[in-house]
């Protein structure tokens, strides 16, 4: 008698999510195709109004990527050459890259070992006369420690730009992430909690002047066609991607709740497993679990990852190196907590409609892999 083979489990499967909204996506495609408006235009205007209402901000400015959202938000706030911006070394490269792209210098400070977020006490120590902004990252869907960061920014006269690429719909004390500082920078990369069928990004702010500057910067530095005031970017959100996002936005809270339910299932399945550190959710935070990222200390992470792959389970390491360990920022110092995280983190399969049986298989295989590698 042969045992039935367990199907391969990807780290992310978008098919069920897309199937739920396929009629709306098809209608969006037909609507845009018939309109003749493919860059910015009425579809983008509508999406910006709808997403601003969802976030609870006055202004939302669609751009062509999450990276450009960081760049444009910083420039719209007057951040440029000769100044410093404090940020996390444990994030995707686009975070410090955006700072460098406007001519500013990213200054790294170490992270909290549980939330992977900036430590406010270390941020305060890193402030100099050149510091003009703080760029916290809401990594994996959990909020950074915003209250002390905002208090510090107010005390020191600093700007705050939130990197919300992985946390769309998450909250801190009841407010949507990306709406607490001066501006929020969002990514709509297809794998995100709210994703395009291509690429896209957003700058959100309550400040009219910041929003107006962002709109100018995304369109070659012009408010009116052929009247370019500054050097800007070609960073306009496609109408088709805006239409797809409009179709998906009403489903986001349901999908985020489903992610949270999947995370709770993992917590129950993996409770008490030796050699495994599970993600936390601090009080007042609504974690939206863009990733379900565990820690495997003791130098065993890569062996466990390989064992799971042999069991047909895809996992990802976000990130195998902290930003200060990459060639572009190799002279930026040493940050022990970020380096430890890079050695230990492992993201398990998660998506809104992940089957319970798949999670059970992941948990079982992970237990075995950990026992085999003690």
C-alpha positions as CSV (number, residue, x, y, z in Angstrom):
1,X,0.0,0.0,0.0
2,X,1.5,3.4,-1.1
3,X,1.1,6.4,1.0
4,X,-0.6,9.4,-0.7
5,X,2.0,12.1,-1.5
6,X,1.5,15.4,0.2
7,X,1.2,18.2,-2.4
8,X,3.9,20.9,-2.4
9,X,3.1,23.8,-0.3
10,X,4.3,27.2,-1.6
11,X,5.2,30.1,0.7
12,X,2.4,32.1,-1.0
13,X,-0.5,31.1,-3.2
14,X,-2.5,34.0,-4.7
15,X,-4.8,31.9,-6.8
16,X,-7.6,31.6,-4.3
17,X,-7.5,35.3,-3.5
18,X,-7.7,36.2,-7.2
19,X,-10.5,33.7,-7.9
20,X,-12.6,35.5,-5.3
21,X,-12.4,38.8,-7.2
22,X,-12.1,37.5,-10.7
23,X,-15.4,39.0,-11.9
24,X,-14.4,42.4,-10.5
25,X,-11.0,42.2,-12.0
26,X,-12.5,41.3,-15.4
27,X,-14.9,44.2,-15.1
28,X,-12.0,46.5,-14.2
29,X,-10.1,45.4,-17.3
30,X,-13.1,46.1,-19.5
31,X,-13.8,49.4,-17.9
32,X,-10.3,50.7,-18.4
33,X,-9.9,49.3,-21.8
34,X,-13.1,51.1,-22.9
35,X,-12.1,54.4,-21.2
36,X,-9.0,55.1,-23.2
37,X,-7.3,56.4,-20.0
38,X,-4.3,54.3,-19.1
39,X,-2.0,56.5,-17.0
40,X,-3.4,58.4,-14.0
41,X,-6.9,59.7,-15.0
42,X,-10.3,59.0,-13.5
43,X,-9.5,55.5,-12.4
44,X,-6.5,56.6,-10.4
45,X,-8.4,59.6,-9.0
46,X,-11.2,57.2,-7.8
47,X,-8.7,54.8,-6.2
48,X,-6.9,57.6,-4.4
49,X,-10.2,58.9,-2.9
50,X,-11.3,55.3,-1.9
51,X,-7.9,54.4,-0.3
52,X,-7.6,57.7,1.5
53,X,-11.1,57.1,3.0
54,X,-10.0,53.5,4.0
55,X,-6.8,54.8,5.6
56,X,-8.5,57.8,7.2
57,X,-6.2,60.4,5.7
58,X,-6.8,63.6,3.7
59,X,-4.6,62.7,0.7
60,X,-3.4,59.6,-1.1
61,X,-1.0,59.8,-4.1
62,X,-0.6,56.8,-6.4
63,X,2.9,56.2,-7.7
64,X,4.5,53.3,-9.6
65,X,6.2,51.4,-6.8
66,X,6.8,51.2,-3.1
67,X,10.4,52.2,-3.6
68,X,9.3,55.4,-5.4
69,X,6.8,56.0,-2.6
70,X,9.7,56.2,-0.1
71,X,11.7,58.5,-2.4
72,X,8.8,60.8,-3.2
73,X,7.6,61.0,0.4
74,X,11.1,62.0,1.6
75,X,11.5,64.6,-1.1
76,X,8.0,66.0,-0.6
77,X,9.0,66.6,3.1
78,X,12.2,68.4,2.0
79,X,14.6,65.6,2.8
80,X,17.7,65.8,0.5
81,X,21.4,66.0,0.3
82,X,23.5,66.6,3.4
83,X,21.0,65.3,6.0
84,X,20.6,62.1,7.9
85,X,17.6,59.8,8.1
86,X,17.5,57.2,10.9
87,X,16.1,53.8,9.9
88,X,16.3,50.0,10.4
89,X,19.1,47.8,9.1
90,X,16.7,44.8,9.1
91,X,14.4,45.6,6.1
92,X,14.3,45.2,2.4
93,X,17.1,47.2,0.6
94,X,14.5,49.6,-0.8
95,X,14.2,51.3,2.6
96,X,17.8,52.7,2.9
97,X,18.0,52.9,-0.9
98,X,15.2,55.4,-1.0
99,X,17.0,57.5,1.5
100,X,20.2,57.4,-0.5
101,X,18.3,58.1,-3.7
102,X,17.3,61.5,-2.4
103,X,20.9,62.3,-1.5
104,X,20.5,61.8,2.3
105,X,22.5,59.4,4.4
106,X,20.7,56.4,6.1
107,X,21.8,56.0,9.7
108,X,21.0,52.6,11.0
109,X,20.1,51.7,14.6
110,X,19.5,48.3,15.9
111,X,16.1,46.5,16.3
112,X,13.9,45.0,18.9
113,X,14.5,41.2,18.9
114,X,10.8,40.4,19.2
115,X,9.2,42.9,16.7
116,X,12.1,43.4,14.4
117,X,11.4,47.2,14.7
118,X,13.5,50.2,15.5
119,X,14.4,50.6,19.2
120,X,13.4,54.1,20.2
121,X,16.1,54.4,22.8
122,X,18.8,53.7,20.2
123,X,17.1,56.2,17.8
124,X,17.4,58.9,20.4
125,X,21.1,58.2,20.9
126,X,21.7,58.3,17.1
127,X,20.2,61.8,16.6
128,X,22.8,64.5,15.5
129,X,22.5,68.0,14.1
130,X,22.2,66.5,10.6
131,X,19.2,64.3,11.5
132,X,16.1,65.4,9.8
133,X,13.8,62.4,9.7
134,X,13.1,58.9,11.1
135,X,11.9,56.1,8.8
136,X,10.5,53.3,10.9
137,X,9.6,50.0,9.1
138,X,6.4,48.0,10.0
139,X,8.1,44.7,9.2
140,X,6.2,41.5,8.4
141,X,2.9,43.3,9.2
142,X,3.6,44.3,12.8
143,X,3.8,48.0,13.8
144,X,6.9,49.7,14.8
145,X,7.0,51.2,18.3
146,X,5.4,54.4,17.1
147,X,4.4,56.3,20.3
148,X,7.9,56.9,21.6
149,X,9.2,57.5,18.0
150,X,6.5,60.2,17.4
151,X,7.2,61.8,20.8
152,X,10.9,61.9,20.0
153,X,10.3,63.3,16.6
154,X,8.1,66.1,18.0
155,X,10.6,66.9,20.7
156,X,13.5,67.1,18.2
157,X,11.6,68.6,15.2
158,X,12.1,65.6,13.0
159,X,9.9,64.3,10.1
160,X,8.5,60.7,10.2
161,X,8.0,58.6,7.1
162,X,6.5,55.2,7.8
163,X,7.5,52.3,5.5
164,X,4.2,50.3,5.3
165,X,5.2,48.1,2.4
166,X,4.4,45.0,4.4
167,X,1.6,46.2,6.7
168,X,-1.3,47.6,4.7
169,X,-4.4,47.5,6.9
170,X,-2.4,47.0,10.1
171,X,-3.2,49.3,13.0
172,X,-1.6,50.9,16.1
173,X,-3.9,52.0,18.8
174,X,-6.8,51.9,16.3
175,X,-5.2,54.0,13.6
176,X,-4.0,52.6,10.3
177,X,-0.3,52.3,9.9
178,X,1.1,54.9,7.6
179,X,-1.2,57.6,9.0
180,X,0.7,58.3,12.2
181,X,3.7,60.2,10.9
182,X,4.1,62.9,8.3
183,X,3.7,60.4,5.4
184,X,3.2,56.7,4.8
185,X,4.9,54.9,1.9
186,X,3.1,51.7,0.7
187,X,3.9,49.0,-1.8
188,X,1.3,47.2,-4.0
189,X,3.8,44.6,-5.3
190,X,1.6,41.5,-6.1
191,X,2.6,39.6,-3.0
192,X,1.6,42.3,-0.6
193,X,-1.6,42.1,1.5
194,X,-3.1,44.5,-1.0
195,X,-1.3,43.9,-4.3
196,X,-1.5,44.9,-7.9
197,X,-1.4,42.6,-10.9
198,X,1.9,44.3,-11.6
199,X,3.5,47.1,-9.6
200,X,2.4,50.2,-7.8
201,X,2.8,52.3,-4.7
202,X,1.2,55.0,-2.6
203,X,2.1,58.1,-0.5
204,X,-0.5,58.9,2.2
205,X,-0.5,62.1,4.2
206,X,-2.8,64.6,5.9
207,X,-0.7,67.5,4.7
208,X,-1.9,69.2,1.6
209,X,1.5,70.7,0.8
210,X,3.2,67.3,1.0
211,X,0.5,65.7,-1.1
212,X,0.8,68.5,-3.7
213,X,4.6,68.1,-3.8
214,X,4.2,64.3,-4.2
215,X,1.8,64.8,-7.1
216,X,4.3,67.1,-8.8
217,X,7.3,64.9,-8.2
218,X,5.6,61.8,-9.7
219,X,4.9,63.6,-13.0
220,X,8.4,64.9,-13.9
221,X,8.2,67.7,-11.4
222,X,5.2,69.4,-13.0
223,X,1.9,70.5,-11.8
224,X,0.8,71.4,-15.3
225,X,2.0,69.7,-18.5
226,X,5.2,71.1,-20.0
227,X,5.7,73.4,-17.0
228,X,8.3,71.5,-15.1
229,X,9.3,73.2,-11.8
230,X,11.8,70.7,-10.4
231,X,13.5,67.5,-11.4
232,X,11.0,64.8,-10.7
233,X,10.3,61.2,-11.7
234,X,8.2,59.3,-14.2
235,X,6.2,57.5,-11.4
236,X,2.6,57.6,-12.3
237,X,0.3,54.8,-11.2
238,X,-1.3,52.9,-14.2
239,X,-5.0,53.2,-14.5
240,X,-5.4,49.5,-14.9
241,X,-3.5,48.7,-11.7
242,X,-5.6,51.3,-9.9
243,X,-8.7,49.6,-11.2
244,X,-7.5,46.2,-10.0
245,X,-6.7,47.7,-6.6
246,X,-10.2,49.2,-6.4
247,X,-11.6,45.7,-7.0
248,X,-9.5,44.2,-4.2
249,X,-9.6,47.0,-1.6
250,X,-13.2,46.1,-0.3
251,X,-11.9,42.6,0.4
252,X,-8.8,43.6,2.3
253,X,-10.1,43.5,5.8
254,X,-11.6,40.0,5.3
255,X,-8.3,38.8,3.9
256,X,-6.3,40.3,6.7
257,X,-8.6,38.7,9.2
258,X,-8.0,35.4,7.5
259,X,-4.3,35.9,7.7
260,X,-4.6,36.6,11.4
261,X,-6.7,33.4,11.8
262,X,-4.0,31.4,10.0
263,X,-1.4,32.9,12.3
264,X,-3.4,31.9,15.3
265,X,-3.6,28.4,13.9
266,X,0.2,28.3,13.6
267,X,0.5,29.6,17.2
268,X,-1.7,26.7,18.5
269,X,0.1,24.1,16.3
270,X,3.6,25.2,17.3
271,X,3.1,26.2,20.9
272,X,5.8,24.8,23.1
273,X,8.0,23.5,20.3
274,X,11.6,23.5,21.5
275,X,14.1,25.6,19.6
276,X,11.4,27.8,18.0
277,X,10.5,31.4,18.7
278,X,7.1,32.4,17.4
279,X,6.1,36.0,16.3
280,X,4.6,38.3,18.9
281,X,1.8,40.9,18.8
282,X,2.3,43.8,21.2
283,X,-0.7,45.3,23.0
284,X,-2.6,47.9,20.9
285,X,-1.3,46.5,17.7
286,X,-3.2,44.7,14.9
287,X,-0.7,42.5,13.2
288,X,-1.7,41.7,9.6
289,X,0.9,38.9,9.1
290,X,2.2,39.7,5.7
291,X,4.7,37.1,6.7
292,X,4.6,34.5,9.5
293,X,8.2,34.7,10.6
294,X,9.6,32.4,13.2
295,X,13.2,32.4,14.7
296,X,15.3,29.3,14.8
297,X,18.4,30.0,17.0
298,X,21.5,28.0,17.4
299,X,22.7,28.0,13.8
300,X,20.1,25.5,12.7
301,X,17.9,27.7,10.5
302,X,19.4,26.7,7.1
303,X,19.3,22.9,8.0
304,X,15.6,23.2,9.0
305,X,14.8,25.1,5.9
306,X,16.4,22.4,3.8
307,X,14.5,19.7,5.6
308,X,11.2,21.5,5.0
309,X,12.1,21.7,1.3
310,X,12.6,18.0,1.2
311,X,9.1,17.7,2.7
312,X,7.7,19.8,-0.2
313,X,7.4,23.0,1.9
314,X,8.6,26.3,0.6
315,X,9.9,28.8,3.1
316,X,11.7,32.1,2.7
317,X,14.4,34.0,4.5
318,X,13.6,37.7,4.9
319,X,16.4,38.7,5.0
320,X,19.6,36.6,4.8
321,X,21.7,39.7,5.4
322,X,20.9,43.0,7.2
323,X,21.3,46.1,5.0
324,X,24.6,47.1,6.7
325,X,26.0,43.7,5.7
326,X,25.4,44.4,2.0
327,X,28.1,45.8,-0.2
328,X,26.2,49.1,-0.7
329,X,26.3,49.9,3.0
330,X,29.2,47.8,4.2
331,X,30.8,50.6,6.2
332,X,27.7,51.4,8.2
333,X,28.7,49.7,11.5
334,X,27.6,46.5,13.3
335,X,24.1,45.8,14.7
336,X,24.0,42.7,16.8
337,X,20.2,42.2,16.9
338,X,19.8,42.7,13.2
339,X,22.6,40.3,12.4
340,X,21.2,37.7,14.8
341,X,17.7,38.1,13.1
342,X,19.3,37.6,9.7
343,X,20.8,34.3,10.9
344,X,17.6,33.0,12.5
345,X,14.5,34.1,10.7
346,X,12.4,31.8,8.6
347,X,9.0,32.7,7.0
348,X,6.5,29.9,6.8
349,X,3.8,29.6,4.2
350,X,0.9,31.9,4.8
351,X,-1.9,33.5,2.7
352,X,-5.6,34.3,3.5
353,X,-7.0,31.0,2.3
354,X,-4.2,28.7,3.3
355,X,-5.9,25.3,4.1
356,X,-5.7,24.1,7.7
357,X,-4.4,20.8,6.4
358,X,-1.4,22.6,4.8
359,X,-0.6,24.4,8.0
360,X,-0.8,21.1,10.0
361,X,1.6,19.5,7.5
362,X,4.0,22.5,7.9
363,X,3.8,22.3,11.7
364,X,4.4,18.5,11.7
365,X,7.4,18.8,9.3
366,X,8.8,21.7,11.3
367,X,8.6,19.8,14.6
368,X,10.4,16.8,13.0
369,X,13.1,19.0,11.4
370,X,13.8,20.8,14.7
371,X,14.0,17.5,16.6
372,X,16.4,16.1,13.9
373,X,18.6,19.2,14.2
374,X,18.8,19.7,17.9
